């Protein structure tokens, strides 16, 4: 089984968390009382299954890294609700959508991930809720055939950064400018104006029906690799 990631490296895990009665029952056994109560509050069966299987997957992976039973993994929460380890070097973040979960793990630096299944959506409504004026101008400047992809690229990059910062709603999405281009490789997002650390943002290749991004706090170079490869 894998060792925890070295400093400067990020481990990515992609999990199947689609509804499955047997898998959900097994997963529920690994959750603590607070997690079970949260699952019970979810009225939608699909959302409940996705949460339960994702949280159990997180516990299994952390248990592997920490060499403890999954139910014994201590999970705390930051000031704005971001799950974290209460002590130690290990950092993590989780995103789930459409029956899949993407999990990122790093040492000594905060990480954020976002995963979205690409669907035809109301671009104007989405842009109103999260785009800065510069984001909107970049989206308008993209070719009509690339606008849906550009929208999703900007969306997941911004969500990943905000999740790495763990800032909740203390930073409005419209305050943050993100690159919308399809250029491969790292994008550096400067957080100085928002009194936040800089982030390195990388697109995560999942498949043609998905868009995903990873954000890593700090200026040091980093590399990301899949421990569980996408199918």
C-alpha positions as CSV (number, residue, x, y, z in Angstrom):
1,X,0.0,0.0,0.0
2,X,1.2,3.5,-0.7
3,X,3.2,5.6,1.8
4,X,2.0,9.2,2.5
5,X,3.1,11.6,-0.3
6,X,6.5,13.3,0.0
7,X,6.6,17.1,0.3
8,X,6.1,18.6,-3.2
9,X,4.0,15.6,-4.4
10,X,0.2,15.1,-4.4
11,X,-1.6,11.8,-4.5
12,X,-4.9,11.7,-6.4
13,X,-7.5,9.0,-5.9
14,X,-10.6,8.6,-8.1
15,X,-13.4,6.5,-6.6
16,X,-16.7,5.1,-7.8
17,X,-19.3,6.3,-5.4
18,X,-22.5,5.6,-7.3
19,X,-25.4,4.2,-5.3
20,X,-25.0,0.6,-4.4
21,X,-26.9,-0.9,-1.4
22,X,-24.3,-3.4,-0.3
23,X,-21.3,-0.9,-0.7
24,X,-23.3,1.8,1.1
25,X,-24.1,-0.5,4.0
26,X,-20.4,-1.5,4.3
27,X,-19.3,2.2,4.1
28,X,-21.8,3.3,6.7
29,X,-20.1,1.0,9.3
30,X,-16.9,3.1,8.9
31,X,-18.4,6.5,9.7
32,X,-18.5,8.2,13.1
33,X,-21.7,9.3,14.8
34,X,-21.5,12.9,13.4
35,X,-21.0,11.6,9.8
36,X,-23.9,9.2,10.1
37,X,-26.2,11.9,11.4
38,X,-25.2,14.1,8.5
39,X,-26.0,11.2,6.1
40,X,-29.4,10.8,7.6
41,X,-30.2,14.4,7.0
42,X,-29.7,14.0,3.3
43,X,-33.1,13.3,1.8
44,X,-31.9,12.4,-1.7
45,X,-30.8,8.7,-1.9
46,X,-28.2,9.5,-4.5
47,X,-26.7,12.3,-2.5
48,X,-26.7,10.2,0.6
49,X,-25.0,7.3,-1.1
50,X,-22.4,9.6,-2.6
51,X,-21.6,11.2,0.7
52,X,-21.4,7.9,2.6
53,X,-19.2,6.2,0.1
54,X,-17.0,9.2,-0.4
55,X,-16.4,9.7,3.4
56,X,-15.8,6.0,3.9
57,X,-13.3,6.1,1.0
58,X,-11.6,9.0,2.6
59,X,-11.3,7.1,5.9
60,X,-9.9,4.0,4.2
61,X,-7.2,6.0,2.4
62,X,-6.3,7.9,5.5
63,X,-6.2,4.7,7.4
64,X,-3.7,3.3,4.9
65,X,-1.5,6.3,5.2
66,X,-1.7,6.4,9.0
67,X,-1.7,2.6,9.7
68,X,-4.9,2.8,11.9
69,X,-8.4,1.3,11.5
70,X,-10.6,3.5,9.2
71,X,-13.1,4.3,12.0
72,X,-10.3,5.4,14.2
73,X,-9.1,8.1,11.8
74,X,-9.4,11.5,13.5
75,X,-11.1,14.1,11.3
76,X,-11.4,17.7,12.5
77,X,-12.8,20.8,10.8
78,X,-11.3,24.2,10.1
79,X,-13.0,27.5,11.0
80,X,-15.0,27.5,7.8
81,X,-15.8,23.8,7.8
82,X,-13.0,22.3,5.7
83,X,-12.2,18.7,6.9
84,X,-8.6,18.3,8.1
85,X,-6.3,16.2,10.2
86,X,-6.1,17.5,13.8
87,X,-2.3,17.1,13.8
88,X,0.5,15.9,11.6
89,X,1.8,16.7,8.1
90,X,-0.9,15.1,6.0
91,X,-3.4,17.4,4.2
92,X,-6.3,16.4,2.1
93,X,-9.4,17.6,0.1
94,X,-12.4,15.9,-1.5
95,X,-14.8,16.6,-4.3
96,X,-17.6,14.4,-5.6
97,X,-20.1,14.8,-8.5
98,X,-22.1,12.5,-10.7
99,X,-21.2,9.3,-8.9
100,X,-17.4,9.9,-8.8
101,X,-15.2,11.2,-6.0
102,X,-11.8,12.9,-6.5
103,X,-9.5,13.0,-3.4
104,X,-6.2,14.7,-3.1
105,X,-3.5,14.1,-0.4
106,X,-0.3,16.1,0.3
107,X,2.2,16.7,3.0
108,X,2.7,20.1,4.7
109,X,0.7,22.2,2.2
110,X,-3.0,22.7,1.8
111,X,-4.7,21.3,-1.3
112,X,-8.1,21.8,-2.9
113,X,-9.8,19.8,-5.6
114,X,-13.0,20.2,-7.6
115,X,-14.7,17.8,-10.0
116,X,-17.6,18.5,-12.2
117,X,-19.4,16.4,-14.8
118,X,-19.9,18.5,-18.0
119,X,-23.5,19.2,-18.8
120,X,-25.3,21.9,-20.8
121,X,-25.9,24.7,-18.3
122,X,-27.1,28.2,-18.2
123,X,-23.8,30.0,-18.5
124,X,-25.2,33.4,-17.6
125,X,-26.6,32.2,-14.3
126,X,-23.3,30.4,-13.4
127,X,-21.1,33.4,-14.4
128,X,-23.3,35.7,-12.3
129,X,-22.7,33.6,-9.2
130,X,-18.9,33.2,-9.3
131,X,-17.2,35.1,-12.2
132,X,-15.1,38.2,-11.6
133,X,-15.3,41.0,-14.3
134,X,-11.9,39.7,-15.6
135,X,-13.3,36.1,-15.7
136,X,-16.3,37.2,-17.6
137,X,-14.2,39.1,-20.1
138,X,-12.0,36.1,-20.7
139,X,-15.0,33.9,-21.2
140,X,-16.5,36.3,-23.7
141,X,-13.2,36.4,-25.6
142,X,-13.1,32.7,-26.0
143,X,-14.5,31.2,-29.2
144,X,-18.2,30.2,-29.1
145,X,-17.3,26.6,-29.5
146,X,-15.0,26.7,-26.5
147,X,-17.2,28.7,-24.1
148,X,-18.8,25.7,-22.3
149,X,-15.4,24.1,-21.7
150,X,-13.9,27.5,-20.7
151,X,-16.7,28.0,-18.2
152,X,-16.1,24.6,-16.6
153,X,-12.3,25.2,-16.6
154,X,-12.7,28.5,-14.8
155,X,-15.3,27.0,-12.4
156,X,-13.3,24.0,-11.2
157,X,-10.0,26.0,-10.9
158,X,-11.7,28.7,-8.8
159,X,-13.5,26.1,-6.6
160,X,-10.2,24.2,-6.1
161,X,-8.4,27.4,-5.0
162,X,-11.1,28.4,-2.6
163,X,-11.1,24.9,-1.1
164,X,-7.3,24.9,-0.7
165,X,-7.6,28.2,1.2
166,X,-10.4,26.7,3.3
167,X,-12.0,30.1,3.5
168,X,-15.7,29.2,3.0
169,X,-17.7,32.3,2.1
170,X,-15.2,34.7,3.7
171,X,-13.8,35.2,0.1
172,X,-16.5,35.9,-2.5
173,X,-15.9,33.9,-5.7
174,X,-16.3,37.2,-7.7
175,X,-13.2,38.6,-5.9
176,X,-10.9,36.0,-7.4
177,X,-9.6,36.0,-11.0
178,X,-8.7,32.7,-12.5
179,X,-7.3,31.6,-15.9
180,X,-9.9,30.4,-18.3
181,X,-7.6,29.3,-21.1
182,X,-7.0,25.7,-22.2
183,X,-3.2,26.0,-21.8
184,X,-1.8,22.9,-20.3
185,X,0.5,22.9,-17.2
186,X,0.5,24.9,-14.0
187,X,-1.3,28.2,-13.6
188,X,-0.1,30.5,-10.8
189,X,-2.8,32.4,-9.0
190,X,-1.7,35.2,-6.8
191,X,-3.6,35.6,-3.6
192,X,-1.9,38.7,-2.2
193,X,-4.8,41.1,-2.9
194,X,-7.1,38.8,-0.9
195,X,-4.6,38.3,1.9
196,X,-4.2,34.7,0.9
197,X,-1.3,32.5,-0.2
198,X,-0.5,32.0,-3.8
199,X,-1.7,28.8,-5.4
200,X,-0.5,26.5,-8.2
201,X,-3.4,25.2,-10.2
202,X,-3.3,22.1,-12.3
203,X,-6.0,20.6,-14.5
204,X,-6.7,16.9,-13.7
205,X,-7.4,14.7,-16.7
206,X,-10.4,12.5,-15.9
207,X,-12.1,12.0,-19.2
208,X,-14.0,13.9,-21.9
209,X,-17.2,14.1,-19.8
210,X,-15.5,15.6,-16.8
211,X,-13.5,18.7,-15.7
212,X,-11.4,18.7,-12.6
213,X,-8.7,20.8,-11.1
214,X,-6.2,20.7,-8.2
215,X,-4.9,23.7,-6.3
216,X,-1.8,23.6,-4.1
217,X,-0.9,26.4,-1.7
218,X,2.5,28.0,-2.0
219,X,5.1,28.9,-4.7
220,X,7.1,25.6,-4.6
221,X,6.8,23.3,-7.7
222,X,4.6,20.3,-7.2
223,X,3.7,17.1,-9.1
224,X,0.5,15.2,-8.9
225,X,0.0,11.5,-9.7
226,X,-2.9,9.1,-9.6
227,X,-2.8,6.3,-7.1
228,X,-6.1,5.0,-8.4
229,X,-6.2,5.7,-12.1
230,X,-9.4,6.8,-13.8
231,X,-11.2,4.0,-15.6
